[in-house]
Amino acid sequence: MILPTRRDWLFSAKTYMAAMLALYIALAFGLPRPYWAMTAVYVVANPISGATVSKALDRTLGTLLGATGTVILVPLLVNAPELLTFAIAAWAGTFLYIALHDRTPRNYVFLLAGYTLPLIALPSVGAPESIFDVAVARTEEITVGIVVTAAIGTTVFPVSVGSALNARITKWLSDAGAWTREILLAGGAEHFTPLARQQLAADISPLAALISQLAHDAGTRDVRRHAEELRGRLLFLLPILSSIADRLHALKLELKELPPDLQALTGCIAAWLKAPSETADPQIPDRLRAGLSDLKPPVGDPHLWPGLIRLSLVARLGELIDLWQDCLILQKQIRLGRASARWRPMLRHRPIVAREQHYDQGLMLFSVASTILATFTAGLLWIWSGWSGGANAVAFVAIACCFFGGVDRPAPFVRAMLIWCCVTSVLTSIYVFVILPYVNDFELLALVLAPPFLLIGAFIPRPELSLITLLLATNLAGDLALQGRYSADFISYAEGGIAIGAGVLFALIWTLVTRPFGAELAARRLIRAGWDDLAELAAGTHAPDHARLTGRMLDRLGQLVPRLASDETSSLRGVDGLAELRIGYNVLALQRNRRALPGDVRALIDSLLQGIAEYFRQCAAEGERLPAPEALLHDIDRALRVVLHVQQGQLLRTSLDPLVGLRRALFPLAIGPTDDAPGTARRDALHLMPVAAE
């Protein structure tokens, strides 16, 4: 394990200072449970100042929602305990469902609202007349911790969101640049995209979370629009790189080796990508574009297929240069913290990526139903048992189910929660019954609490330890139950610890029984949803929308890749999501332009699209990617020959390259058509044909 850095220790010291200050203020104002202020500090603490402010606002709103629900539901239903239990369970499930639709840090508002109500309401059902006071006090205590954390986080050695965002962008561009160089230097020019490279789609998700927090950082608010533009271009790079790799593979398949002029130019592009952007000659991109304009199909080529592939490759390389130049300029402006109003993107001829996301409503509703039934069942067991201290058990069932409701297989996380709750319970008992009886002032209290909290706080910045550190810090602060005077009782403490352990244990057993599926099921449903999407797009069910298609399919790919990477034995690891995205682009291009075609050509294209739709329907029905039928290959080749003979140049520009892209995506190992010599006139027309599909 890597030891904490100096910056980690500084963050831990800041967080502990905020916790002690919040506890002191809550004690000074005589709040009934001042330790909640201390707990709130560790819940919202984040090394990035903007993220701390963002989470502080989210926690405030979530607490208010949960407290408001408590004040409304408990007085109405307190005389019908079963109905009240169901209402509390339904509340938690409803807000979990809302949270699952928001993958930004803002979803914490709804998660918190979901489990705050049972946390406040259930221990107070025996005294409904005081529920309003309890809800207000809980809100005040948490608000104190939130305000103090936000104030210290933004004034004492603040860390800008911009610096963290720039570091992630730099890392992503470095990985993407390495893959691009592999492709351009022929080592990585394959017809499929390795799973490790598809991981780049998943790596963009943390960027979206950081971008959403730019508005909470005074130094980076101006660059939020440019950050969104950059995110779209990073996503769009992926299918472009996949397409370039495919076209290079196709040329090697046809010609055995790349032409010298093309090989020299791809080497120059690779060298430009590798050079540091600060020292690179700003004229290099223009020179590379000029070099691309000189690349044309060989005049004496007996077949047009290599020429078509080469033209498609040149277009993709041009888009790569435009995108990479845009990314470097946008990254520089984000790094400097200021956006230039005069910036004009190099890639302007098509929309980039919309914020279209894929949601698996079936799995989401199943998770919500599981949470509701678990909370309701635990509540009924508590009511029928008559255990006065069982309210906390039911509350922690709701907390565990809400916290891990979006995980494919929550049992391992709930098990970790159970283990660390037990660890903190033992550690806290040492403090409560051995150390705290000898503490008689606040200064000494701050001194004796420093070792565990400073150590835990130093590991909070580690993403892989976030669950453990959150459980340790919040449970330790909550179990200490610090008040204005020492009043610990072993029986009450033991009963509270047993209730929490029983609740988490119940949640563990419940998730083991009801949600044993793991990532394989979710991955298969994602893949099948992609095939359904392609079938509907080819059939004309969806209106053509390039940006929304890109956003939806890349979002689906970003969800799929981590699931495939987590299981090395999965039969789905060979899935190439970027190739399917390219199919979607080309189908969309044909759908968009088919009406401009003559009647007989349009009928041929319609038949081809229906064949593609039927193929992906069969894949979805069988649950696996079937080999594309040979009849589809013949249909594509026939359409290529017909379109090449069409006299209008506009039809060449809009229809030819999508057919090339479909042939390559569906039949990547097939040799090019051998009977496609339609005449010199059509071959000359290709020299003027700009391509615009994948």
C-alpha positions as CSV (number, residue, x, y, z in Angstrom):
1,M,0.0,0.0,0.0
2,I,1.3,3.5,-0.9
3,L,1.7,5.7,2.2
4,P,-0.2,9.0,2.4
5,T,1.5,12.0,0.8
6,R,2.1,15.3,2.4
7,R,-1.0,16.6,0.6
8,D,-3.1,13.7,2.1
9,W,-1.9,14.6,5.6
10,L,-2.7,18.3,5.0
11,F,-6.2,17.3,3.9
12,S,-6.6,15.1,6.9
13,A,-5.5,17.9,9.3
14,K,-8.0,20.3,7.6
15,T,-10.8,17.8,7.9
16,Y,-10.1,17.1,11.6
17,M,-9.9,20.8,12.3
18,A,-13.3,21.3,10.7
19,A,-14.7,18.3,12.7
20,M,-13.5,19.7,16.0
21,L,-14.8,23.2,15.2
22,A,-18.2,21.8,14.2
23,L,-18.4,19.7,17.4
24,Y,-17.4,22.7,19.5
25,I,-20.0,25.0,17.9
26,A,-22.7,22.3,18.3
27,L,-21.8,21.9,22.0
28,A,-21.7,25.6,22.5
29,F,-25.2,26.0,21.1
30,G,-26.5,23.2,23.2
31,L,-27.7,21.0,20.3
32,P,-29.1,17.7,21.5
33,R,-26.8,15.5,19.4
34,P,-23.7,17.5,18.6
35,Y,-21.8,14.5,17.3
36,W,-23.9,14.6,14.2
37,A,-22.1,17.9,13.3
38,M,-18.8,16.0,13.5
39,T,-20.2,13.1,11.5
40,A,-21.4,15.5,8.7
41,V,-17.9,16.8,8.3
42,Y,-16.5,13.5,7.3
43,V,-19.4,12.7,5.1
44,V,-18.9,15.8,2.9
45,A,-15.1,16.1,3.2
46,N,-13.3,16.0,-0.2
47,P,-9.7,17.0,-1.1
48,I,-11.1,19.2,-3.9
49,S,-12.6,22.5,-2.6
50,G,-15.3,22.7,-5.2
51,A,-16.4,19.1,-4.6
52,T,-16.7,19.8,-0.9
53,V,-18.9,22.8,-1.5
54,S,-21.0,20.8,-4.0
55,K,-21.5,17.9,-1.6
56,A,-22.2,20.3,1.3
57,L,-25.1,21.8,-0.7
58,D,-26.3,18.4,-1.7
59,R,-26.3,17.1,1.9
60,T,-28.1,20.2,3.1
61,L,-30.9,19.7,0.5
62,G,-31.0,16.0,1.1
63,T,-31.3,16.4,4.8
64,L,-34.1,19.0,4.4
65,L,-36.0,16.7,2.1
66,G,-35.7,13.8,4.5
67,A,-36.6,15.9,7.6
68,T,-39.6,17.3,5.8
69,G,-40.8,13.8,4.9
70,T,-40.4,12.8,8.5
71,V,-42.5,15.7,9.8
72,I,-45.2,14.8,7.3
73,L,-45.4,11.0,7.5
74,V,-44.9,10.2,11.1
75,P,-47.8,12.2,12.7
76,L,-50.1,11.0,9.9
77,L,-49.3,7.3,10.2
78,V,-47.9,6.7,13.7
79,N,-51.1,4.9,14.8
80,A,-50.7,2.4,11.9
81,P,-47.2,1.1,12.3
82,E,-47.3,-1.4,9.4
83,L,-48.6,1.4,7.1
84,L,-45.9,3.8,8.4
85,T,-43.2,1.2,7.8
86,F,-44.4,0.7,4.2
87,A,-44.5,4.4,3.6
88,I,-40.9,4.8,4.9
89,A,-39.8,1.9,2.7
90,A,-41.5,3.4,-0.3
91,W,-40.0,6.7,0.4
92,A,-36.5,5.2,0.4
93,G,-37.2,3.2,-2.8
94,T,-38.6,6.2,-4.6
95,F,-35.6,8.4,-3.9
96,L,-33.3,5.6,-4.8
97,Y,-35.0,5.4,-8.2
98,I,-34.6,9.1,-8.8
99,A,-30.9,8.9,-7.7
100,L,-30.2,6.0,-10.2
101,H,-31.3,8.4,-13.0
102,D,-28.6,10.9,-12.1
103,R,-24.9,9.7,-12.4
104,T,-23.4,13.0,-11.4
105,P,-22.5,13.7,-7.7
106,R,-25.8,15.5,-7.5
107,N,-27.5,12.1,-7.0
108,Y,-26.3,12.2,-3.4
109,V,-29.2,14.6,-2.7
110,F,-31.7,11.9,-3.5
111,L,-29.8,9.0,-1.8
112,L,-29.5,11.1,1.4
113,A,-33.2,12.1,1.3
114,G,-34.1,8.4,0.9
115,Y,-32.3,7.1,4.0
116,T,-32.5,10.3,6.2
117,L,-36.2,9.8,6.8
118,P,-35.9,6.3,8.3
119,L,-32.8,7.4,10.2
120,I,-34.8,10.3,11.9
121,A,-38.3,8.8,11.9
122,L,-37.9,5.2,13.2
123,P,-36.1,6.0,16.5
124,S,-38.7,8.6,17.2
125,V,-41.9,6.8,16.5
126,G,-42.4,6.3,20.3
127,A,-42.7,10.0,20.8
128,P,-44.4,11.4,17.7
129,E,-45.2,14.7,19.5
130,S,-41.4,15.5,19.4
131,I,-40.8,14.6,15.8
132,F,-40.7,18.2,14.6
133,D,-38.1,19.1,17.2
134,V,-36.0,16.1,16.4
135,A,-36.1,16.8,12.6
136,V,-35.2,20.5,13.2
137,A,-32.4,19.6,15.6
138,R,-31.0,17.0,13.2
139,T,-31.0,19.5,10.4
140,E,-29.3,22.1,12.5
141,E,-26.6,19.7,13.6
142,I,-25.8,18.5,10.1
143,T,-25.9,22.1,8.8
144,V,-23.3,23.2,11.3
145,G,-20.9,20.5,10.1
146,I,-21.6,21.3,6.5
147,V,-21.0,25.0,6.8
148,V,-17.8,24.6,8.8
149,T,-16.4,22.0,6.3
150,A,-17.2,24.2,3.3
151,A,-15.7,27.3,4.9
152,I,-12.4,25.6,5.9
153,G,-12.2,23.7,2.6
154,T,-12.4,26.8,0.5
155,T,-10.2,29.1,2.7
156,V,-7.4,26.8,4.2
157,F,-5.1,25.6,1.4
158,P,-7.9,25.1,-1.1
159,V,-7.4,22.7,-4.0
160,S,-9.1,23.8,-7.3
161,V,-11.3,21.5,-9.3
162,G,-9.5,22.8,-12.4
163,S,-6.2,21.2,-11.3
164,A,-7.8,17.8,-10.7
165,L,-9.7,18.0,-14.0
166,N,-6.6,19.0,-15.9
167,A,-4.7,16.0,-14.4
168,R,-7.4,13.6,-15.5
169,I,-7.6,15.1,-19.0
170,T,-3.8,14.8,-19.3
171,K,-3.9,11.2,-18.3
172,W,-6.7,10.4,-20.7
173,L,-5.0,12.2,-23.6
174,S,-1.8,10.3,-22.8
175,D,-3.6,6.9,-23.0
176,A,-5.5,7.9,-26.1
177,G,-2.3,9.2,-27.7
178,A,-0.5,5.9,-27.0
179,W,-3.3,3.9,-28.6
180,T,-3.3,6.3,-31.6
181,R,0.4,5.8,-32.1
182,E,0.0,2.1,-31.9
183,I,-2.6,2.3,-34.7
184,L,-0.8,4.8,-36.9
185,L,2.5,2.9,-36.7
186,A,0.7,-0.3,-37.8
187,G,1.2,-2.3,-34.7
188,G,-2.3,-1.7,-33.5
189,A,-4.1,-1.5,-36.8
190,E,-6.7,-4.2,-36.3
191,H,-10.3,-4.6,-37.2
192,F,-11.4,-4.9,-33.5
193,T,-10.8,-2.7,-30.5
194,P,-9.1,-4.4,-27.5
195,L,-11.0,-4.2,-24.3
196,A,-8.2,-2.3,-22.6
197,R,-8.6,0.5,-25.2
198,Q,-12.4,0.5,-24.9
199,Q,-11.7,1.3,-21.2
200,L,-11.1,4.9,-22.4
201,A,-14.9,5.3,-22.7
202,A,-15.4,4.4,-19.0
203,D,-12.5,6.6,-18.0
204,I,-14.4,9.7,-19.2
205,S,-17.1,9.2,-16.5
206,P,-15.0,10.8,-13.7
207,L,-14.4,13.8,-16.0
208,A,-18.2,14.4,-16.2
209,A,-18.3,14.3,-12.4
210,L,-15.6,16.9,-12.1
211,I,-17.1,19.1,-14.8
212,S,-20.4,19.2,-12.9
213,Q,-18.4,20.7,-9.9
214,L,-16.7,23.5,-11.8
215,A,-19.6,25.8,-11.1
216,H,-18.8,25.6,-7.3
217,D,-15.2,26.7,-7.8
218,A,-14.7,30.4,-8.3
219,G,-11.5,30.0,-10.2
220,T,-13.0,27.6,-12.9
221,R,-16.6,28.7,-13.5
222,D,-15.6,30.4,-16.7
223,V,-14.3,27.3,-18.4
224,R,-17.2,25.0,-17.8
225,R,-18.6,25.4,-21.4
226,H,-15.1,24.6,-22.8
227,A,-14.8,21.6,-20.4
228,E,-18.1,20.3,-21.8
229,E,-16.8,20.8,-25.4
230,L,-13.7,18.9,-24.5
231,R,-15.5,16.0,-23.0
232,G,-17.6,15.7,-26.2
233,R,-14.5,15.7,-28.3
234,L,-12.7,13.1,-26.1
235,L,-15.7,10.8,-26.5
236,F,-15.8,11.4,-30.3
237,L,-12.2,10.5,-30.6
238,L,-12.9,6.9,-29.7
239,P,-15.0,5.9,-32.8
240,I,-12.6,7.9,-35.0
241,L,-9.6,5.9,-33.7
242,S,-11.5,2.7,-34.1
243,S,-12.4,3.6,-37.7
244,I,-8.8,4.5,-38.5
245,A,-7.5,1.2,-37.1
246,D,-10.1,-0.6,-39.2
247,R,-9.2,1.2,-42.4
248,L,-5.5,0.6,-42.0
249,H,-6.3,-3.1,-41.4
250,A,-8.4,-3.2,-44.6
251,L,-5.6,-1.6,-46.6
252,K,-3.1,-4.2,-45.3
253,L,-5.6,-6.9,-46.1
254,E,-5.9,-5.7,-49.7
255,L,-2.4,-4.4,-50.5
256,K,-0.3,-6.5,-48.0
257,E,1.5,-3.3,-46.9
258,L,0.7,0.4,-46.7
259,P,1.7,2.7,-49.6
260,P,4.9,4.6,-48.8
261,D,3.2,8.1,-49.0
262,L,0.5,7.0,-46.6
263,Q,2.9,5.3,-44.2
264,A,5.1,8.5,-44.1
265,L,2.2,10.7,-43.3
266,T,0.8,8.5,-40.6
267,G,4.3,8.5,-39.1
268,C,4.3,12.3,-39.1
269,I,0.9,12.4,-37.4
270,A,2.1,9.9,-34.7
271,A,5.2,12.1,-34.1
272,W,3.0,15.2,-33.7
273,L,0.8,13.4,-31.2
274,K,3.8,12.3,-29.1
275,A,5.5,15.8,-29.0
276,P,4.7,18.0,-26.0
277,S,2.0,20.5,-26.9
278,E,3.9,23.4,-25.3
279,T,6.9,23.0,-27.6
280,A,5.2,21.7,-30.8
281,D,5.2,23.9,-33.9
282,P,1.7,25.4,-34.2
283,Q,1.9,25.1,-38.0
284,I,2.3,21.3,-37.9
285,P,-1.5,20.6,-38.1
286,D,-1.9,22.7,-41.2
287,R,1.0,20.9,-42.8
288,L,-0.5,17.6,-42.0
289,R,-3.8,18.6,-43.5
290,A,-2.0,19.7,-46.6
291,G,-0.3,16.3,-46.8
292,L,-3.7,14.6,-46.5
293,S,-5.1,16.6,-49.4
294,D,-2.3,15.2,-51.6
295,L,-3.2,11.6,-50.8
296,K,-5.3,10.1,-53.6
297,P,-6.1,6.6,-54.8
298,P,-3.5,5.2,-57.2
299,V,-4.5,6.0,-60.8
300,G,-3.8,2.6,-62.2
301,D,-5.6,0.6,-59.5
302,P,-7.6,-2.2,-61.2
303,H,-10.2,-2.1,-58.5
304,L,-11.9,0.7,-56.6
305,W,-12.2,-1.0,-53.2
306,P,-8.6,0.0,-52.0
307,G,-9.3,3.5,-53.3
308,L,-12.6,3.7,-51.3
309,I,-10.8,2.5,-48.2
310,R,-8.0,5.0,-48.7
311,L,-10.4,7.9,-49.1
312,S,-12.3,6.9,-46.0
313,L,-9.0,6.7,-44.1
314,V,-7.9,10.2,-45.3
315,A,-11.2,11.6,-44.0
316,R,-10.8,10.0,-40.6
317,L,-7.2,11.2,-40.3
318,G,-8.4,14.7,-41.1
319,E,-11.0,14.5,-38.3
320,L,-8.3,13.1,-35.9
321,I,-6.1,16.1,-36.6
322,D,-9.0,18.5,-36.1
323,L,-10.2,16.8,-32.9
324,W,-6.7,16.5,-31.4
325,Q,-5.9,20.2,-32.1
326,D,-9.3,21.2,-30.5
327,C,-8.5,19.0,-27.4
328,L,-5.1,20.6,-26.9
329,I,-6.4,24.1,-27.2
330,L,-9.3,23.4,-24.8
331,Q,-7.0,21.7,-22.3
332,K,-4.7,24.7,-22.3
333,Q,-7.6,27.1,-21.6
334,I,-8.9,24.8,-18.8
335,R,-5.4,24.6,-17.3
336,L,-5.1,28.4,-17.3
337,G,-8.6,28.8,-15.9
338,R,-9.9,31.1,-18.5
339,A,-12.0,30.6,-21.6
340,S,-11.3,32.4,-24.9
341,A,-14.5,33.8,-26.5
342,R,-12.6,33.9,-29.8
343,W,-11.9,30.1,-29.9
344,R,-13.4,28.4,-32.9
345,P,-13.4,24.6,-33.2
346,M,-11.6,23.0,-36.0
347,L,-14.2,20.2,-36.2
348,R,-17.4,22.0,-37.0
349,H,-19.1,20.1,-39.8
350,R,-21.1,17.8,-37.5
351,P,-22.6,17.7,-34.0
352,I,-20.3,16.0,-31.5
353,V,-21.9,14.2,-28.5
354,A,-25.2,14.8,-26.8
355,R,-25.7,14.1,-23.1
356,E,-27.9,11.1,-24.0
357,Q,-27.7,8.3,-21.4
358,H,-28.8,4.7,-21.3
359,Y,-30.8,3.4,-18.3
360,D,-31.7,-0.2,-17.7
361,Q,-35.2,0.4,-16.4
362,G,-35.7,-3.3,-15.6
363,L,-32.7,-3.7,-13.4
364,M,-33.4,-0.3,-11.8
365,L,-36.9,-1.2,-10.9
366,F,-35.8,-4.5,-9.6
367,S,-33.2,-2.8,-7.3
368,V,-35.8,-0.4,-6.1
369,A,-38.4,-3.1,-5.4
370,S,-35.7,-5.1,-3.5
371,T,-34.9,-2.0,-1.3
372,I,-38.6,-1.4,-0.6
373,L,-39.2,-5.1,0.3
374,A,-36.1,-5.4,2.4
375,T,-36.9,-2.2,4.5
376,F,-40.6,-3.2,4.8
377,T,-39.8,-6.8,5.8
378,A,-37.2,-5.7,8.4
379,G,-39.7,-3.2,9.7
380,L,-42.4,-5.8,10.2
381,L,-39.9,-8.1,12.0
382,W,-39.0,-5.2,14.3
383,I,-42.7,-4.4,15.0
384,W,-43.6,-8.1,15.7
385,S,-40.5,-8.6,17.9
386,G,-41.3,-5.7,20.2
387,W,-37.6,-4.9,20.4
388,S,-37.4,-1.2,21.5
389,G,-33.9,-0.8,20.1
390,G,-34.6,-2.3,16.7
391,A,-35.4,1.0,15.0
392,N,-31.7,1.5,14.2
393,A,-31.6,-2.0,12.6
394,V,-34.4,-1.1,10.2
395,A,-32.7,2.3,9.4
396,F,-29.4,0.6,8.5
397,V,-31.2,-1.9,6.3
398,A,-32.5,1.1,4.3
399,I,-29.1,2.8,4.4
400,A,-27.3,-0.3,3.1
401,C,-29.8,-1.0,0.3
402,C,-29.9,2.6,-0.8
403,F,-26.1,3.0,-0.7
404,F,-25.5,0.0,-2.9
405,G,-28.7,0.0,-4.9
406,G,-26.9,0.8,-8.1
407,V,-24.3,-1.9,-7.8
408,D,-24.7,-5.1,-9.9
409,R,-23.8,-7.4,-7.0
410,P,-24.1,-5.4,-3.7
411,A,-23.3,-8.3,-1.3
412,P,-19.5,-7.8,-1.2
413,F,-20.0,-4.1,-0.4
414,V,-22.6,-4.8,2.3
415,R,-20.3,-7.5,3.7
416,A,-17.5,-4.9,3.9
417,M,-19.9,-2.5,5.6
418,L,-20.7,-5.1,8.2
419,I,-17.1,-5.9,8.9
420,W,-16.0,-2.3,9.3
421,C,-19.1,-1.4,11.4
422,C,-18.0,-4.1,13.8
423,V,-14.4,-2.9,13.8
424,T,-15.5,0.7,14.6
425,S,-17.8,-0.6,17.3
426,V,-14.9,-2.3,19.0
427,L,-12.6,0.7,18.6
428,T,-15.3,3.1,19.9
429,S,-15.9,1.0,22.9
430,I,-12.3,1.4,23.9
431,Y,-12.7,5.1,23.7
432,V,-16.1,5.3,25.4
433,F,-15.3,3.1,28.4
434,V,-11.6,3.3,28.8
435,I,-10.3,6.7,27.6
436,L,-13.2,9.3,27.6
437,P,-14.0,8.9,31.4
438,Y,-10.6,10.6,32.0
439,V,-11.2,13.5,29.6
440,N,-12.5,16.6,31.3
441,D,-12.1,19.4,28.8
442,F,-12.5,20.0,25.1
443,E,-8.7,20.5,24.4
444,L,-7.9,17.1,25.8
445,L,-10.8,15.5,23.9
446,A,-9.4,16.9,20.6
447,L,-6.0,15.5,21.5
448,V,-7.1,12.0,22.3
449,L,-9.4,11.8,19.2
450,A,-6.7,13.0,16.9
451,P,-4.8,9.7,16.2
452,P,-7.6,7.6,14.7
453,F,-9.3,10.5,12.8
454,L,-6.0,11.9,11.4
455,L,-5.0,8.4,10.2
456,I,-8.4,7.7,8.6
457,G,-8.5,11.2,7.0
458,A,-5.2,10.7,5.3
459,F,-6.6,7.8,3.4
460,I,-9.9,9.4,2.4
461,P,-8.4,10.8,-0.9
462,R,-7.8,7.2,-2.1
463,P,-10.8,6.2,-4.3
464,E,-10.2,2.5,-3.7
465,L,-10.5,3.1,0.1
466,S,-13.4,5.5,0.0
467,L,-16.0,3.1,1.3
468,I,-13.8,1.9,4.2
469,T,-12.7,5.4,5.3
470,L,-16.3,6.7,5.1
471,L,-17.5,3.9,7.3
472,L,-14.7,4.2,9.8
473,A,-14.9,8.0,10.1
474,T,-18.7,8.3,10.3
475,N,-19.3,5.3,12.5
476,L,-16.6,6.3,14.8
477,A,-17.9,9.8,15.1
478,G,-21.5,8.6,15.5
479,D,-20.8,5.7,17.9
480,L,-18.8,8.0,20.2
481,A,-22.1,10.0,20.7
482,L,-20.2,12.9,22.2
483,Q,-22.3,15.1,24.4
484,G,-21.7,18.1,26.7
485,R,-21.1,15.7,29.6
486,Y,-20.0,12.1,29.9
487,S,-23.1,9.8,30.2
488,A,-22.1,6.5,28.6
489,D,-24.1,3.3,29.5
490,F,-22.8,-0.1,28.4
491,I,-26.2,-1.7,28.0
492,S,-27.4,1.1,25.7
493,Y,-24.2,1.2,23.8
494,A,-24.2,-2.6,23.3
495,E,-27.9,-2.6,22.2
496,G,-27.2,0.2,19.7
497,G,-24.2,-1.7,18.2
498,I,-26.2,-4.9,18.0
499,A,-29.0,-3.1,16.2
500,I,-26.7,-1.6,13.6
501,G,-24.9,-5.0,13.1
502,A,-28.3,-6.8,12.9
503,G,-29.5,-4.3,10.3
504,V,-26.5,-4.6,8.1
505,L,-26.5,-8.4,8.5
506,F,-30.1,-8.6,7.4
507,A,-29.3,-6.4,4.3
508,L,-26.4,-8.7,3.5
509,I,-28.5,-11.9,3.7
510,W,-31.3,-10.1,1.7
511,T,-28.9,-9.1,-1.1
512,L,-27.3,-12.5,-1.3
513,V,-30.7,-14.1,-1.8
514,T,-32.4,-11.5,-4.1
515,R,-29.4,-10.1,-6.1
516,P,-26.9,-12.8,-6.7
517,F,-26.5,-12.1,-10.5
518,G,-23.3,-10.1,-10.7
519,A,-22.1,-8.1,-13.6
520,E,-22.7,-10.7,-16.3
521,L,-26.5,-10.1,-16.4
522,A,-26.1,-6.4,-16.6
523,A,-23.5,-6.7,-19.3
524,R,-25.7,-8.9,-21.4
525,R,-28.6,-6.6,-21.0
526,L,-26.5,-3.6,-22.1
527,I,-25.3,-5.5,-25.2
528,R,-28.8,-6.6,-26.1
529,A,-30.0,-3.0,-25.7
530,G,-27.3,-1.9,-28.1
531,W,-28.5,-4.4,-30.7
532,D,-32.1,-3.4,-30.2
533,D,-31.0,0.2,-30.7
534,L,-29.3,-0.7,-34.0
535,A,-32.2,-2.7,-35.2
536,E,-34.7,0.2,-34.5
537,L,-32.3,2.6,-36.2
538,A,-31.9,0.5,-39.3
539,A,-35.7,-0.1,-39.5
540,G,-36.3,3.7,-39.3
541,T,-38.0,3.7,-35.9
542,H,-35.6,6.3,-34.5
543,A,-35.3,9.7,-36.1
544,P,-31.7,10.3,-37.3
545,D,-29.7,12.1,-34.7
546,H,-25.9,11.8,-34.8
547,A,-25.2,13.5,-31.4
548,R,-27.8,11.5,-29.4
549,L,-26.8,8.2,-31.0
550,T,-23.1,8.9,-30.1
551,G,-24.0,9.9,-26.5
552,R,-26.2,6.9,-25.9
553,M,-24.0,4.3,-27.4
554,L,-20.8,5.6,-25.8
555,D,-22.6,5.9,-22.4
556,R,-23.6,2.3,-22.8
557,L,-20.1,1.3,-23.7
558,G,-18.8,3.2,-20.6
559,Q,-21.1,1.1,-18.4
560,L,-20.2,-2.1,-20.2
561,V,-16.4,-2.0,-20.2
562,P,-15.9,-2.0,-16.4
563,R,-18.3,-5.0,-16.1
564,L,-16.4,-7.0,-18.7
565,A,-13.0,-6.0,-17.2
566,S,-14.1,-7.3,-13.8
567,D,-14.6,-10.8,-15.1
568,E,-11.7,-12.3,-17.1
569,T,-13.7,-15.4,-17.8
570,S,-16.7,-13.7,-19.4
571,S,-17.7,-14.8,-22.8
572,L,-18.6,-11.2,-23.6
573,R,-15.0,-9.9,-23.5
574,G,-14.7,-10.0,-27.3
575,V,-17.5,-7.5,-27.8
576,D,-16.4,-4.4,-29.7
577,G,-18.7,-1.6,-28.7
578,L,-16.9,0.9,-30.9
579,A,-17.4,-1.2,-34.1
580,E,-21.2,-1.3,-33.3
581,L,-21.1,2.5,-32.8
582,R,-19.6,2.8,-36.3
583,I,-22.4,0.6,-37.7
584,G,-24.9,3.0,-36.1
585,Y,-23.2,6.0,-37.7
586,N,-23.3,4.5,-41.1
587,V,-26.9,3.3,-40.8
588,L,-27.8,6.8,-39.6
589,A,-26.1,8.4,-42.7
590,L,-28.0,6.1,-45.0
591,Q,-31.3,6.8,-43.3
592,R,-30.7,10.5,-43.4
593,N,-29.9,10.6,-47.1
594,R,-32.0,7.8,-48.6
595,R,-34.8,10.1,-49.7
596,A,-32.5,11.9,-52.1
597,L,-31.8,8.7,-54.0
598,P,-33.6,7.6,-57.2
599,G,-36.5,5.2,-56.6
600,D,-34.6,2.0,-57.6
601,V,-31.5,2.9,-55.6
602,R,-33.6,3.9,-52.6
603,A,-35.4,0.5,-52.8
604,L,-32.0,-1.2,-52.7
605,I,-30.9,0.8,-49.7
606,D,-34.2,0.2,-47.9
607,S,-33.8,-3.6,-48.5
608,L,-30.2,-3.4,-47.1
609,L,-31.4,-1.5,-44.0
610,Q,-34.2,-4.0,-43.4
611,G,-31.6,-6.8,-43.6
612,I,-29.4,-5.1,-41.1
613,A,-32.4,-4.5,-38.8
614,E,-33.4,-8.2,-39.0
615,Y,-29.8,-9.3,-38.3
616,F,-29.6,-7.3,-35.1
617,R,-33.1,-8.5,-34.1
618,Q,-31.8,-12.0,-34.4
619,C,-28.7,-11.2,-32.3
620,A,-30.9,-9.7,-29.6
621,A,-33.2,-12.7,-29.6
622,E,-30.4,-15.2,-29.5
623,G,-28.4,-13.2,-26.9
624,E,-25.2,-13.4,-28.8
625,R,-23.5,-11.7,-31.8
626,L,-24.2,-14.0,-34.7
627,P,-22.0,-14.0,-37.9
628,A,-23.5,-11.6,-40.4
629,P,-25.3,-13.5,-43.2
630,E,-23.6,-13.7,-46.6
631,A,-26.7,-12.3,-48.2
632,L,-26.0,-9.0,-46.4
633,L,-22.5,-8.9,-47.8
634,H,-23.9,-9.4,-51.3
635,D,-26.6,-6.7,-50.7
636,I,-23.9,-4.2,-49.6
637,D,-21.7,-5.0,-52.7
638,R,-24.6,-4.6,-55.0
639,A,-25.5,-1.3,-53.4
640,L,-21.9,-0.1,-53.8
641,R,-21.9,-1.0,-57.5
642,V,-25.3,0.8,-58.1
643,V,-24.3,3.9,-56.2
644,L,-21.0,4.1,-58.1
645,H,-22.9,4.2,-61.3
646,V,-25.3,6.9,-60.2
647,Q,-24.5,10.1,-62.2
648,Q,-25.1,12.7,-59.5
649,G,-22.0,13.5,-57.5
650,Q,-24.0,14.5,-54.4
651,L,-25.2,10.9,-54.1
652,L,-21.6,9.7,-54.1
653,R,-20.7,12.0,-51.3
654,T,-23.6,11.0,-49.1
655,S,-24.1,7.3,-49.8
656,L,-20.9,5.6,-50.8
657,D,-18.8,5.9,-47.7
658,P,-21.5,4.6,-45.3
659,L,-21.7,1.5,-47.4
660,V,-17.9,1.1,-47.2
661,G,-18.2,1.5,-43.4
662,L,-20.9,-1.0,-43.1
663,R,-19.1,-3.6,-45.1
664,R,-16.0,-3.1,-43.0
665,A,-17.9,-3.2,-39.7
666,L,-20.0,-6.3,-40.5
667,F,-17.4,-8.2,-42.5
668,P,-14.0,-7.1,-41.3
669,L,-12.1,-10.1,-42.7
670,A,-13.8,-10.2,-46.1
671,I,-11.7,-9.4,-49.2
672,G,-13.0,-6.4,-51.1
673,P,-15.4,-6.7,-54.1
674,T,-13.6,-8.0,-57.2
675,D,-16.2,-7.1,-59.8
676,D,-16.5,-3.5,-59.0
677,A,-14.8,-1.8,-62.0
678,P,-17.6,0.5,-63.1
679,G,-15.6,2.7,-65.4
680,T,-13.1,5.5,-65.5
681,A,-15.6,8.2,-65.0
682,R,-16.7,6.9,-61.6
683,R,-13.1,6.3,-60.6
684,D,-12.3,10.0,-61.3
685,A,-15.3,11.1,-59.4
686,L,-13.8,9.5,-56.3
687,H,-11.0,12.1,-56.3
688,L,-13.6,14.8,-55.5
689,M,-15.6,12.8,-52.9
690,P,-15.4,14.0,-49.3
691,V,-16.6,11.3,-46.9
692,A,-18.6,11.8,-43.8
693,A,-19.5,8.5,-42.2
694,E,-17.6,5.9,-40.3
